[in-house]
């Protein structure tokens, strides 16, 4: 049973979310500001996903996410105000796994939650010792760990899933639509920059190849490609 932590100061909304998520079989905890949310993460035995609102007192969502990412890579679904694109971009830059503009339907919320949890549960169901190698990269899906040579890469759940997908399709052009469906579990919407931001974050965390070539190449108007072996 997955445990979801809701961090939102709107007590009416959190009450509704608790009811919906509990009905669907999730264990739910709540915190009404960023500071309380961080304390809850420290005190709870296990949190599988955080629903994190952007606009909150004491410590807003982006500050809370930034603090979270200093010590943990727990999946985060940001809840943003409709039209506040800058909040979504900042959230993705800081390592949010996805975002959902308010108001949203129960159906859409559950679909986003399940897509994120599916990525986590798919990898952790594998043996911790099983690995996938490509060039100087070694990935352990069962532990959600990726290494370049002997260096552990500090990747979020989504960044790990994205890297795994690239490693499985070296030299292939992967469209944003394909990556959105296969990695994020959702159709690519107009003006949705989530895949672009996740690829950008992943690039920053991947060391340069020995030959100086980029590991992931942008194909303008087409998508992305992981450079194959020469």
C-alpha positions as CSV (number, residue, x, y, z in Angstrom):
1,X,0.0,0.0,0.0
2,X,1.5,3.3,-1.1
3,X,1.8,6.2,1.4
4,X,1.1,9.7,0.1
5,X,2.0,12.9,2.0
6,X,-0.1,15.9,1.1
7,X,1.6,19.3,1.8
8,X,-1.0,22.0,1.3
9,X,-2.4,24.8,3.5
10,X,-5.9,24.5,2.0
11,X,-7.5,22.3,4.6
12,X,-10.7,21.9,2.7
13,X,-8.8,20.5,-0.3
14,X,-6.6,18.3,1.7
15,X,-9.7,16.8,3.4
16,X,-11.2,16.0,0.0
17,X,-7.9,14.6,-1.3
18,X,-7.6,12.4,1.8
19,X,-11.1,11.0,1.2
20,X,-10.5,10.3,-2.5
21,X,-7.0,8.8,-2.0
22,X,-8.1,6.7,1.0
23,X,-11.0,5.3,-1.0
24,X,-8.5,4.3,-3.7
25,X,-6.5,2.3,-1.1
26,X,-3.7,4.8,-0.4
27,X,-2.4,5.6,3.1
28,X,-2.5,9.4,3.5
29,X,-0.8,11.9,5.8
30,X,-1.2,15.7,5.8
31,X,0.9,18.8,6.5
32,X,-0.4,22.3,6.2
33,X,2.8,24.2,5.4
34,X,6.3,23.5,4.1
35,X,8.0,23.3,7.4
36,X,5.5,20.8,8.8
37,X,5.8,18.8,5.5
38,X,9.6,18.5,6.0
39,X,9.1,17.4,9.6
40,X,6.6,14.8,8.5
41,X,9.0,13.4,5.9
42,X,11.6,13.0,8.7
43,X,9.1,11.4,11.1
44,X,7.2,9.1,8.9
45,X,8.7,5.6,8.2
46,X,8.0,5.7,4.5
47,X,6.5,8.1,2.0
48,X,6.1,7.0,-1.6
49,X,4.9,10.2,-3.1
50,X,4.5,13.9,-2.0
51,X,1.6,16.1,-3.3
52,X,3.1,19.5,-2.9
53,X,1.2,22.8,-3.2
54,X,3.2,25.9,-4.5
55,X,1.5,28.7,-2.6
56,X,1.8,28.1,1.2
57,X,2.7,30.2,4.3
58,X,6.0,29.9,6.2
59,X,7.7,28.0,3.4
60,X,6.3,27.9,-0.1
61,X,6.3,24.8,-2.3
62,X,9.4,25.6,-4.3
63,X,11.4,26.3,-1.1
64,X,10.1,23.1,0.4
65,X,11.1,21.1,-2.7
66,X,14.6,22.7,-2.8
67,X,15.1,21.7,0.8
68,X,13.7,18.2,0.2
69,X,16.1,17.6,-2.7
70,X,19.1,18.3,-0.5
71,X,18.6,15.0,1.3
72,X,16.0,12.8,-0.5
73,X,14.6,11.9,-3.9
74,X,11.1,11.1,-2.9
75,X,8.8,11.5,-6.0
76,X,6.9,14.9,-5.9
77,X,3.8,15.9,-7.8
78,X,3.5,19.7,-7.7
79,X,0.1,21.3,-7.4
80,X,0.2,24.7,-9.2
81,X,-2.3,27.5,-9.8
82,X,-3.8,27.6,-13.3
83,X,-1.6,29.8,-15.6
84,X,1.4,30.0,-13.3
85,X,3.9,28.6,-15.7
86,X,6.9,30.0,-13.9
87,X,6.0,27.9,-10.8
88,X,5.9,24.8,-13.0
89,X,9.2,25.5,-14.6
90,X,10.9,26.3,-11.3
91,X,9.4,23.1,-9.8
92,X,10.7,21.0,-12.6
93,X,14.1,22.6,-12.4
94,X,14.3,21.8,-8.7
95,X,13.5,18.1,-9.4
96,X,9.7,17.8,-9.2
97,X,8.5,14.6,-11.1
98,X,5.4,16.3,-12.6
99,X,3.0,19.1,-12.0
100,X,-0.8,19.4,-12.0
101,X,-2.6,22.7,-12.4
102,X,-5.5,23.5,-10.2
103,X,-8.4,22.9,-10.5
104,X,-8.0,19.3,-11.4
105,X,-10.3,16.3,-11.6
106,X,-10.0,13.3,-9.3
107,X,-9.5,11.1,-12.4
108,X,-6.5,13.2,-13.6
109,X,-4.9,13.4,-10.2
110,X,-5.1,9.6,-9.7
111,X,-3.7,9.0,-13.2
112,X,-0.7,11.2,-12.5
113,X,-0.1,9.6,-9.1
114,X,-0.3,6.1,-10.5
115,X,2.0,7.0,-13.4
116,X,4.7,8.2,-11.0
117,X,4.3,5.2,-8.6
118,X,4.4,2.8,-11.5
119,X,7.8,4.0,-12.5
120,X,9.1,3.6,-8.9
121,X,7.4,0.2,-8.3
122,X,8.5,-1.2,-11.7
123,X,12.2,-0.6,-11.0
124,X,12.2,-1.5,-7.3
125,X,10.5,-4.9,-8.1
126,X,13.7,-6.0,-9.8
127,X,16.6,-7.6,-7.9
128,X,19.0,-4.9,-6.4
129,X,22.0,-6.6,-8.0
130,X,20.6,-6.6,-11.6
131,X,22.3,-4.0,-13.7
132,X,22.1,-2.5,-17.1
133,X,25.4,-1.2,-18.7
134,X,25.9,1.2,-21.6
135,X,29.2,2.8,-22.4
136,X,30.6,4.0,-19.0
137,X,27.1,4.0,-17.4
138,X,25.8,1.3,-15.1
139,X,22.2,1.3,-13.9
140,X,20.7,-0.7,-11.1
141,X,16.9,-0.5,-11.6
142,X,16.1,-2.4,-8.4
143,X,17.9,0.2,-6.3
144,X,17.1,3.1,-8.7
145,X,20.8,3.9,-8.7
146,X,22.9,5.0,-11.7
147,X,26.7,5.3,-11.9
148,X,29.1,6.8,-14.3
149,X,32.3,4.8,-13.9
150,X,32.3,4.6,-10.1
151,X,30.5,7.9,-9.4
152,X,26.9,7.7,-8.1
153,X,24.6,10.1,-10.0
154,X,22.1,12.0,-7.8
155,X,19.0,11.4,-9.9
156,X,15.3,11.8,-9.1
157,X,12.9,9.0,-9.9
158,X,11.9,10.6,-13.2
159,X,15.5,11.3,-14.2
160,X,16.4,7.7,-13.5
161,X,13.5,6.4,-15.6
162,X,14.4,8.8,-18.4
163,X,18.0,7.7,-18.4
164,X,16.9,4.1,-18.4
165,X,14.8,4.7,-21.4
166,X,17.6,6.4,-23.3
167,X,20.0,3.5,-22.4
168,X,17.5,1.0,-23.8
169,X,17.2,2.9,-27.1
170,X,20.7,4.2,-28.0
171,X,21.0,5.8,-31.4
172,X,17.2,6.1,-31.7
173,X,15.3,9.3,-32.2
174,X,12.9,9.5,-29.3
175,X,10.1,12.1,-29.8
176,X,8.8,14.2,-26.9
177,X,5.4,12.5,-27.4
178,X,7.0,9.1,-27.0
179,X,9.0,10.1,-23.9
180,X,6.0,11.7,-22.3
181,X,3.9,8.5,-22.7
182,X,6.7,6.0,-21.9
183,X,8.4,7.9,-19.1
184,X,5.8,10.2,-17.6
185,X,2.8,8.1,-18.4
186,X,0.8,11.0,-19.9
187,X,0.1,12.4,-23.4
188,X,2.1,15.4,-24.3
189,X,-0.1,18.5,-24.1
190,X,0.5,21.8,-25.9
191,X,3.1,24.0,-24.2
192,X,4.0,21.1,-21.8
193,X,7.7,21.5,-21.0
194,X,8.1,18.7,-18.5
195,X,10.1,16.4,-20.8
196,X,12.4,19.3,-21.9
197,X,13.1,20.2,-18.3
198,X,13.7,16.6,-17.2
199,X,16.1,16.1,-20.1
200,X,17.9,19.4,-19.3
201,X,18.2,18.3,-15.6
202,X,19.5,14.9,-16.6
203,X,22.1,16.4,-18.9
204,X,23.5,18.6,-16.1
205,X,24.0,15.5,-13.9
206,X,25.6,13.3,-16.5
207,X,29.4,13.7,-16.7
208,X,30.9,14.5,-20.2
209,X,31.8,11.6,-22.4
210,X,35.6,11.0,-22.7
211,X,35.4,12.2,-26.3
212,X,33.7,15.4,-25.4
213,X,30.5,14.6,-27.3
214,X,27.1,15.2,-25.6
215,X,25.5,12.0,-24.3
216,X,22.0,13.2,-25.2
217,X,21.6,15.2,-28.4
218,X,18.7,17.5,-29.2
219,X,17.2,17.0,-32.7
220,X,15.3,20.2,-33.3
221,X,11.7,19.6,-34.1
222,X,12.1,15.8,-33.7
223,X,13.1,15.0,-30.2
224,X,16.2,13.6,-28.4
225,X,18.8,10.9,-29.1
226,X,21.4,9.2,-26.9
227,X,24.6,9.1,-28.8
228,X,25.4,5.5,-29.7
229,X,28.8,3.8,-29.6
230,X,31.1,4.9,-32.5
